[in-house]
């Protein structure tokens, strides 16, 4: 598989994935890997040809199974179609979460969502880092957002490449919060607090 179309290449890049190929006498295997900074990447699925010329797709589709893959499709007419099947099923949010934590990310994001969605998000066992602030406002840490980026669209809860969180058929904009560095001059600090020097 030497050539992939532009739309698939773009999709892989958006999802922080890339392809590697392993060829043996028996068959060619194409691995779908997370770009974790290491040469081989972190494999989250692979595709292999059948004897009839069609393709099988395997993906890391169940959470908690580190390197285990399940067959998610078969009889596909091309390797590209099989790679897309892997993307439809692969769950690697935990990998992205760990990478973001390792990078020391302190970014936070907020979203205004339906109150029922806010309650549901706050009750999730994974990922850590989601807080319901009240009235449908939710805060996400950078690692939590990374986790949601690594979930397939078919689950109905994921973050896309345009920083929108999709929940139950709705989508909401994520807004990155700005952090105050503490370097503000005293006058700016007073102004921020709505006070003036000399006020009683």
N, C-alpha and C positions, 0 to 999 in steps of 0.2 A: 504494500500500500504506500506508494510514493507520493501520491497527490490527493489532497482533500479539497473540497470546494471552499470558497471564501466564507460562506455563511457558517460552515462547521468550524473552520479555523477561528473565526471571530467568537463563536459560542464557547469553544474550548478556552480561549484566552480570557473571556469574561468570567468564566467559572474557575479560573486559576488551574487549568488542566492542560496536559500535553500528551502526545502519543509517543510510545516507543515500540519498536518492532523487534521481535525475536524470530529468527527463521531457523528451522531444522529441516532434516531430510523429509520428515513427515508432513509438516505444515508450517504456515506462518501464523504467529500469534501477535496481535496488536494489543498492547496494554494502554489503558487510560490511567494516567497518573496525576496526582496533585503535585504542583510545583512547590516543593518544600525546601528548595534551596540546595538539595543534594542532586548529583548527576542523574541518578535513576528515578528520582521522584518517589512518591508514595502510591502504589497501585490501588485503584478502587474499582477496577473492572478490566475485562479483556474480551476480545472477540477472536473466534477461530473459524476457519472454513470447514465445511462438511465434505464428504467424499463426492457429493452431488454438485458441489460448486456453490451452495448457499452458505450462509453464515450463522453461527450461534453467538449469542451475547450473554455474558456473565457479569454480574455487578455485586458490589458490596451493598446489599439491599436491606440487611437487617442490622439494627444498632447492636453494639456489644460484641460483634464478631469481627475481630481485628483484621485478619487477612483472608477470611472466608468469603467466597462469592457464590451466589445462586444463579442458576440459569434463568434469565428473564425474558428471553425470546429466542426463536429458532426459525429456520427457513427463510432468512432474510436474503435479499438478492444482491447486496453489496456490503463491503466492509464499512462504508460510510453509514449505511442504514443501521448496521449493527452497533456502531459507535454511538449513534443517536439513541438507540435503545438502552445502552449503558447509561447515558446521560439522563434518560427518563427515570432511571431506577436507583442510581448510585447515591448512597448517603455517606457523606464524608465531612459533615459539619464538625464532628469531634476533632478531626485532624486540623481543620482551619482554626477551631477554637484554641487548640494547643499551640499552634504556630503564632497566633495573635498574642496569647499569654506570654510565650517565650520572648516575643519582641518587646514586651513591657508596655503594650498599648494602654493608655489611660483615656482614650477617646470615649465619649458618651454621646448617645443619640436619643432624641425623643420623637414620639409620634402621637398624634391625636387620633384615637380609634374609637369604634363603637364600644360602649361600656361593657357589653357582654364579651367582646373580644379582649378588652383589657383584663377582665377577670380571668379569662381562659389563659391568656399569656402568663399572667402572674402565677398561675397554678401549675405551670409546666415543671416537670421534674428536671428536664434539661432544655436549654442550657441554663447555667447559673448566670446571674447578671441582668435579670428582667425585673423591674420594679413598677408596680401600679402606683402612680402618684395621685390618683383620684380624678373623678370626672372624665374618665376615658383617656387620660394622659399617661403615657408609659415611657419609662427610661430604659435604654439598653446600653450595656457596656460594649466596647469594641469587640471583645471576644464573643459576646452573645450574638452580635450582628454577623460576625464571621461564621458562626455555627449555622445561622439561618440561611446564609448564602450557600452552604453546602448541602442543603436539602433539595430533593427533586421537586419540580413544580407540581407534580401529580399529587403530592401530599396535601396541597392546599394551604401550606404555611411555609413561605420562604421569602427571602429578600433578593430582589433582582439587581441587575447591574446599574439601574437608574436610582438606586437607593429607595425603592418602594417595597414595603412589606405587604405581602398578599395573604389575606386571611378570609376563608370562607366565601370566595367570590368577590371580595372587596379588596381595594388596594389603598394604602396610606403612605404619605411621604415621610421619610425619616429625615430629621433635621439634626445636623451635628451641633452639639453644644460648644460654645466657646468657653475657654478656661481663662480666668483672671490669674495673671502671673504673680501678683502681689508687688509689682514694681511701680504701681501708680504713685504719683506724688501726693502729699497730704491733701492738697487742694482738690485733686481728683477724687480722693477717697471721701472727702466731705461732700463733694457734689454727688457722688454715687449714692450716698446715704440721704440725699435730699436736705442736707444741713449746710449752714454757712458759718464761717468763723465768726465768733463774737455773738452768735445767736444764743439766747438764754433758754 
